[in-house]
Structures are given as structure tokens and as C-alpha cells.
Amino acid sequence: MSKELTGKSSDLKAWMLLHRIRDHGFYLQDRICTQYGLTLEQYTVLSAIKYLDPPVKVSDAARWMGHKVNTVSMLADRMVNAGLLDRFRDLPDRRNVRLTITEKGERVLKQATPDIWRFIERTMSPLSDQEKVTLINLLEKVRDSELQHYPSEDDIRITGSYETSDLSRLKKRLGKYASSPTAKAKRHPTARQKE
């Protein structure tokens, strides 16, 4: 445990820990995704499309991910080229682009999800259920405080409730992959070699 910290020292320590945990988590999840020919950002786009109600626009996926629309649009272009997504323009408004997951995208999402969810469970396993609830409450306070610094017209403020507001939908739409009896059997060959 750290020495007793107060004031600005505790602010800085907590902030640094949040960043380190996020950075390490991103790196380790990205390594998992690499086994299936994905990056973590691509996995997140596929998860967003699965989570959101169709038709899913680039702006919807961007809002859910907490990214700028341009960033997700460029990522979606690369995913279309990789055969993971299809893009369709809405006929009434040609500026609106809808995203759908291809058969290949569905397959790799299904393969990668069990490993991603196991990673999350292992990472959170040192905490009791009550500690997890406390952590969630504390992180939501920090998130809400941070979101107050965004200009009111900035779309990213809307993402504040997306990540935790409807976990039942996320579990229903992606959880079936995590608990599928065939998920382990259909894992990528590279993933099996590392076991």
C-alpha cells in the first residue's frame, strides 16, 4: 500500500493509476485481439455495432466508443477493406452511412469475445462484489466530474451514460459469445498454440 497521501498528491496518484490501468488494459486486450486478426479498436467497433440498435450510423458507434466521428469513420474504412464491415448509404440522406458486420466480422467477434471477457474477469477477480460496486460508484463520480468540463454542445458528453447504462443489453448481445460451448473449439489457431 502507498504511504498516506493527501490533497494534490492523492489527486495525482489516483489519476496516474487510472491512466496506467487503462493503458495496461488496452495493451493486454489488444494482444488478445491480435490473435484473431483484430485490433482492440476494431473489436470495440464490432461490439458497438452489436450493442446498438440498427441501423447503426458511424456517429452512433463513435458516440458509444467516446471517439470523434472522423476517427471512427477512418477506422470503419479500414474495417470495410479488411472484410469486417459493410457500409451502406441511406437513400433519403446520402451523408448518413450505416454500418453492418460481415460474416467474417461476426466470426472473429465471436472468437475473440470469450478471451476478452475472461481477461476482464481475471483482472477484476481480486475484488469482492461489494468492492466492485464501490469502485463503480467512485469511477462514475470521477467520470461525471470529467464530463462537466466538455462544452455543452460536444457530442462526447452523451457517451457518459452509454458504457454502464444498459449492461443487460450488452450481456445479452455479446455474452452469448462468451458462454457459447463452441466458442473455445472455434478459437483462432494462434490462440490455441499459446495455451
Secondary structure, 3 states (H helix, E strand, C coil): CCCCCCHHHHHHHHHHHHHHHHHHHHHHHHHHHHCCCCCHHHHHHHHHHHHCCCCEEHHHHHHHHCCCHHHHHHHHHHHHHCCCEEEEECCCCCCCEEEEECHHHHHHHHHHHHHHHHHHHHHHCCCCHHHHHHHHHHHHHHHHHHHCCCCCCCHHHHHHHHHHHCHHHHHHHHHHHHCCCCCCCCCCHHHHHCC
